[in-house]
């Protein structure tokens, strides 16, 4: 039996829960969970904000652990191997997106905590392709958030072929934004942090920002118009997006990885006249995730975390909900 923590109704506290996962699929792996990060997406799923939660729900999609067993058709993973598992745990492996290496765009991709039990447990299962081995140099304690927040901000760097000579802005210095600053700094970009909190400037620079803009200051925003090749929005808030579009250079992109609450409203003429674009992306493929891990190991990049025991899960959830987390939370067995 798997021992886990589950919520049985929207917004309810998590309680101990046990279940049997049944026979292991021929292409699947079972992972003994050692650590599991807590993400804002877990909060959204617990509250059914997106209308796709099924109860009882076992959250957790930033899993680090050792392979306990493998299916009969699994070739590359072995019991005892240390792996990570993120938001996605299965894709069809046959469609044009999977076959072109874009598994994260598969139309039937399965999320780790949608219609299945996630990593707030002592065991979790996934298709072997989505269980990514940890390279040497990655601290397993802090690695979990790389499999959601980390890959979410790293994927656009690869997809857009961001160059070290590019000027990149990051909106928000939180769970996603602080990792974006670290990755972009190591990539060699000229990085600007946008934040509504002026007291975060010193820390933003320590994380890798070359410049800091107080986004509540209209004059500061005006001073960086026509400046950026890419602006990465990591926030879950509605902002004046026309202001940020004005900060893009010709051919610049305003790219969303944070889910804003309301539809975007923007003037089209600046997009047309400057050949600018608005876009978004979901996490990354297994190959891009492995590339991110290698890059993080080489440059000693890891998220800033706070650690809680698994039986403190509700305390950790409340800390995240209150906005006090700095910057990612990790449960450990």
ZANUMAR-937838 format. One record per residue (C-alpha): residue number from 1; residue in three letters; chain; x, y, z. Coordinates in steps of 0.05 Angstrom, whole numbers. Layout:
BEGIN
k_r_c_xx_yy_zz
NUM_ALA_A_X_Y_Z .
...
END
This chain:
BEGIN
k_r_c_xx_yy_zz
1_UNK_A_0_0_0 .
2_UNK_A_23_71_-16 .
3_UNK_A_19_120_41 .
4_UNK_A_4_191_21 .
5_UNK_A_-30_257_39 .
6_UNK_A_-94_274_2 .
7_UNK_A_-149_326_2 .
8_UNK_A_-219_298_-4 .
9_UNK_A_-255_364_-20 .
10_UNK_A_-234_430_-52 .
11_UNK_A_-194_473_-4 .
12_UNK_A_-193_419_50 .
13_UNK_A_-132_403_92 .
14_UNK_A_-91_343_70 .
15_UNK_A_-101_279_110 .
16_UNK_A_-66_211_110 .
17_UNK_A_-90_167_53 .
18_UNK_A_-71_97_29 .
19_UNK_A_-82_62_-37 .
20_UNK_A_-58_6_-82 .
21_UNK_A_-27_25_-149 .
22_UNK_A_-39_-44_-179 .
23_UNK_A_8_-78_-229 .
24_UNK_A_65_-37_-258 .
25_UNK_A_58_-22_-333 .
26_UNK_A_110_-52_-379 .
27_UNK_A_139_17_-398 .
28_UNK_A_130_49_-329 .
29_UNK_A_174_59_-268 .
30_UNK_A_157_63_-195 .
31_UNK_A_196_115_-155 .
32_UNK_A_208_115_-80 .
33_UNK_A_197_188_-63 .
34_UNK_A_253_221_-22 .
35_UNK_A_235_294_-34 .
36_UNK_A_177_330_-66 .
37_UNK_A_170_405_-79 .
38_UNK_A_106_444_-68 .
39_UNK_A_85_489_-125 .
40_UNK_A_30_541_-135 .
41_UNK_A_0_492_-185 .
42_UNK_A_-11_444_-126 .
43_UNK_A_-51_499_-91 .
44_UNK_A_-92_510_-154 .
45_UNK_A_-106_436_-161 .
46_UNK_A_-124_429_-87 .
47_UNK_A_-176_484_-95 .
48_UNK_A_-198_460_-164 .
49_UNK_A_-184_529_-192 .
50_UNK_A_-176_500_-262 .
51_UNK_A_-237_454_-259 .
52_UNK_A_-199_389_-272 .
53_UNK_A_-184_363_-202 .
54_UNK_A_-209_295_-181 .
55_UNK_A_-218_278_-108 .
56_UNK_A_-186_250_-67 .
57_UNK_A_-127_287_-96 .
58_UNK_A_-54_272_-79 .
59_UNK_A_-14_333_-102 .
60_UNK_A_61_335_-115 .
61_UNK_A_95_341_-183 .
62_UNK_A_167_360_-164 .
63_UNK_A_190_290_-144 .
64_UNK_A_260_266_-129 .
65_UNK_A_272_193_-111 .
66_UNK_A_303_127_-129 .
67_UNK_A_275_77_-179 .
68_UNK_A_242_21_-139 .
69_UNK_A_221_-22_-198 .
70_UNK_A_217_-19_-273 .
71_UNK_A_169_-49_-324 .
72_UNK_A_189_-106_-369 .
73_UNK_A_201_-60_-429 .
74_UNK_A_242_-7_-393 .
75_UNK_A_313_-8_-420 .
76_UNK_A_351_52_-395 .
77_UNK_A_330_60_-322 .
78_UNK_A_350_13_-267 .
79_UNK_A_327_2_-195 .
80_UNK_A_366_46_-147 .
81_UNK_A_377_101_-199 .
82_UNK_A_363_172_-174 .
83_UNK_A_312_208_-218 .
84_UNK_A_265_267_-219 .
85_UNK_A_193_273_-243 .
86_UNK_A_156_337_-259 .
87_UNK_A_87_361_-281 .
88_UNK_A_81_311_-338 .
89_UNK_A_87_236_-328 .
90_UNK_A_65_206_-395 .
91_UNK_A_57_223_-468 .
92_UNK_A_35_181_-527 .
93_UNK_A_105_173_-558 .
94_UNK_A_75_166_-628 .
95_UNK_A_46_234_-648 .
96_UNK_A_83_286_-689 .
97_UNK_A_100_325_-627 .
98_UNK_A_129_267_-588 .
99_UNK_A_166_242_-649 .
100_UNK_A_197_311_-660 .
101_UNK_A_222_315_-588 .
102_UNK_A_166_362_-565 .
103_UNK_A_133_313_-517 .
104_UNK_A_108_370_-474 .
105_UNK_A_63_391_-532 .
106_UNK_A_31_322_-540 .
107_UNK_A_-44_331_-544 .
108_UNK_A_-54_272_-497 .
109_UNK_A_2_287_-448 .
110_UNK_A_-16_265_-378 .
111_UNK_A_-1_308_-317 .
112_UNK_A_26_275_-255 .
113_UNK_A_-31_299_-211 .
114_UNK_A_-89_302_-259 .
115_UNK_A_-129_238_-256 .
116_UNK_A_-73_203_-219 .
117_UNK_A_-38_205_-151 .
118_UNK_A_23_250_-145 .
119_UNK_A_85_257_-103 .
120_UNK_A_58_274_-34 .
121_UNK_A_67_200_-22 .
122_UNK_A_121_149_-10 .
123_UNK_A_115_122_-81 .
124_UNK_A_95_149_-149 .
125_UNK_A_92_121_-219 .
126_UNK_A_106_148_-288 .
127_UNK_A_124_128_-359 .
128_UNK_A_199_116_-360 .
129_UNK_A_211_171_-411 .
130_UNK_A_190_225_-362 .
131_UNK_A_233_200_-304 .
132_UNK_A_298_239_-315 .
133_UNK_A_363_216_-283 .
134_UNK_A_399_267_-240 .
135_UNK_A_470_283_-264 .
136_UNK_A_529_288_-217 .
137_UNK_A_532_356_-184 .
138_UNK_A_457_364_-173 .
139_UNK_A_436_365_-100 .
140_UNK_A_375_319_-95 .
141_UNK_A_347_358_-35 .
142_UNK_A_339_422_-77 .
143_UNK_A_328_389_-145 .
144_UNK_A_252_379_-143 .
145_UNK_A_232_450_-161 .
146_UNK_A_277_447_-222 .
147_UNK_A_228_397_-251 .
148_UNK_A_171_448_-252 .
149_UNK_A_193_520_-239 .
150_UNK_A_263_508_-266 .
151_UNK_A_243_477_-332 .
152_UNK_A_186_526_-340 .
153_UNK_A_235_585_-345 .
154_UNK_A_292_546_-378 .
155_UNK_A_249_520_-436 .
156_UNK_A_239_588_-469 .
157_UNK_A_314_600_-469 .
158_UNK_A_323_538_-512 .
159_UNK_A_259_546_-554 .
160_UNK_A_274_618_-574 .
161_UNK_A_348_606_-584 .
162_UNK_A_364_661_-534 .
163_UNK_A_435_687_-545 .
164_UNK_A_485_711_-494 .
165_UNK_A_483_779_-528 .
166_UNK_A_408_786_-517 .
167_UNK_A_377_833_-467 .
168_UNK_A_324_797_-426 .
169_UNK_A_275_823_-374 .
170_UNK_A_243_780_-320 .
171_UNK_A_177_803_-289 .
172_UNK_A_171_779_-217 .
173_UNK_A_223_754_-168 .
174_UNK_A_189_694_-137 .
175_UNK_A_188_619_-145 .
176_UNK_A_197_622_-220 .
177_UNK_A_231_690_-228 .
178_UNK_A_289_677_-181 .
179_UNK_A_308_615_-222 .
180_UNK_A_300_653_-287 .
181_UNK_A_350_705_-263 .
182_UNK_A_400_651_-246 .
183_UNK_A_393_614_-312 .
184_UNK_A_396_677_-355 .
185_UNK_A_456_704_-318 .
186_UNK_A_494_639_-329 .
187_UNK_A_471_639_-402 .
188_UNK_A_508_705_-410 .
189_UNK_A_450_751_-422 .
190_UNK_A_443_823_-399 .
191_UNK_A_387_812_-348 .
192_UNK_A_337_862_-319 .
193_UNK_A_291_845_-260 .
194_UNK_A_223_879_-258 .
195_UNK_A_191_880_-189 .
196_UNK_A_140_918_-149 .
197_UNK_A_184_910_-87 .
198_UNK_A_243_959_-88 .
199_UNK_A_272_924_-27 .
200_UNK_A_286_863_-70 .
201_UNK_A_337_899_-113 .
202_UNK_A_399_876_-75 .
203_UNK_A_376_803_-76 .
204_UNK_A_356_807_-149 .
205_UNK_A_427_829_-166 .
206_UNK_A_456_773_-124 .
207_UNK_A_412_724_-163 .
208_UNK_A_441_749_-229 .
209_UNK_A_404_812_-250 .
210_UNK_A_449_866_-281 .
211_UNK_A_394_918_-274 .
212_UNK_A_332_929_-231 .
213_UNK_A_268_965_-249 .
214_UNK_A_215_985_-198 .
215_UNK_A_153_968_-240 .
216_UNK_A_110_1016_-200 .
217_UNK_A_153_1074_-225 .
218_UNK_A_127_1099_-293 .
219_UNK_A_191_1138_-306 .
220_UNK_A_234_1076_-294 .
221_UNK_A_191_1036_-343 .
222_UNK_A_194_1093_-394 .
223_UNK_A_270_1093_-389 .
224_UNK_A_275_1021_-416 .
225_UNK_A_228_1027_-475 .
226_UNK_A_255_993_-538 .
227_UNK_A_306_954_-497 .
228_UNK_A_291_880_-493 .
229_UNK_A_295_821_-540 .
230_UNK_A_253_779_-492 .
231_UNK_A_212_795_-431 .
232_UNK_A_193_734_-389 .
233_UNK_A_131_743_-346 .
234_UNK_A_131_696_-286 .
235_UNK_A_75_730_-246 .
236_UNK_A_3_709_-235 .
237_UNK_A_-24_780_-237 .
238_UNK_A_-56_827_-287 .
239_UNK_A_-8_883_-309 .
240_UNK_A_-8_938_-361 .
241_UNK_A_19_894_-416 .
242_UNK_A_22_951_-466 .
243_UNK_A_76_982_-423 .
244_UNK_A_119_919_-428 .
245_UNK_A_107_912_-503 .
246_UNK_A_134_983_-509 .
247_UNK_A_197_959_-474 .
248_UNK_A_210_907_-529 .
249_UNK_A_258_919_-586 .
250_UNK_A_234_903_-657 .
251_UNK_A_223_828_-662 .
252_UNK_A_220_824_-586 .
253_UNK_A_176_775_-550 .
254_UNK_A_133_782_-488 .
255_UNK_A_130_710_-463 .
256_UNK_A_84_683_-409 .
257_UNK_A_101_626_-362 .
258_UNK_A_58_653_-305 .
259_UNK_A_-17_644_-311 .
260_UNK_A_-50_713_-307 .
261_UNK_A_-122_713_-282 .
262_UNK_A_-155_751_-339 .
263_UNK_A_-151_754_-415 .
264_UNK_A_-99_800_-444 .
265_UNK_A_-119_865_-476 .
266_UNK_A_-67_900_-519 .
267_UNK_A_-60_948_-577 .
268_UNK_A_-43_910_-641 .
269_UNK_A_-8_967_-678 .
270_UNK_A_57_963_-636 .
271_UNK_A_60_889_-650 .
272_UNK_A_53_899_-724 .
273_UNK_A_99_959_-731 .
274_UNK_A_154_927_-690 .
275_UNK_A_141_855_-711 .
276_UNK_A_134_839_-638 .
277_UNK_A_98_778_-610 .
278_UNK_A_63_751_-548 .
279_UNK_A_72_678_-531 .
280_UNK_A_71_625_-476 .
281_UNK_A_100_556_-464 .
282_UNK_A_87_495_-420 .
283_UNK_A_147_466_-382 .
284_UNK_A_193_426_-428 .
285_UNK_A_206_358_-460 .
286_UNK_A_246_303_-426 .
287_UNK_A_306_322_-470 .
288_UNK_A_302_395_-452 .
289_UNK_A_295_377_-379 .
290_UNK_A_358_335_-382 .
291_UNK_A_394_393_-417 .
292_UNK_A_371_440_-361 .
293_UNK_A_397_392_-308 .
294_UNK_A_465_388_-342 .
295_UNK_A_468_464_-348 .
296_UNK_A_448_472_-275 .
297_UNK_A_501_423_-252 .
298_UNK_A_555_457_-293 .
299_UNK_A_538_526_-266 .
300_UNK_A_518_504_-196 .
301_UNK_A_447_532_-204 .
302_UNK_A_395_510_-154 .
303_UNK_A_331_541_-127 .
304_UNK_A_328_574_-59 .
305_UNK_A_287_527_-16 .
306_UNK_A_255_517_52 .
307_UNK_A_249_445_77 .
308_UNK_A_191_413_114 .
309_UNK_A_179_342_138 .
310_UNK_A_123_305_102 .
311_UNK_A_79_306_163 .
312_UNK_A_85_382_162 .
313_UNK_A_52_385_94 .
314_UNK_A_-7_428_116 .
315_UNK_A_39_477_150 .
316_UNK_A_80_481_86 .
317_UNK_A_18_491_43 .
318_UNK_A_-5_548_88 .
319_UNK_A_64_581_83 .
320_UNK_A_60_580_7 .
321_UNK_A_-12_604_7 .
322_UNK_A_6_663_52 .
323_UNK_A_60_685_3 .
324_UNK_A_115_677_55 .
325_UNK_A_154_622_19 .
326_UNK_A_225_639_-1 .
327_UNK_A_225_617_-55 .
328_UNK_A_206_543_-62 .
329_UNK_A_183_492_-10 .
330_UNK_A_207_420_-7 .
331_UNK_A_178_362_32 .
332_UNK_A_226_308_55 .
333_UNK_A_215_237_81 .
END
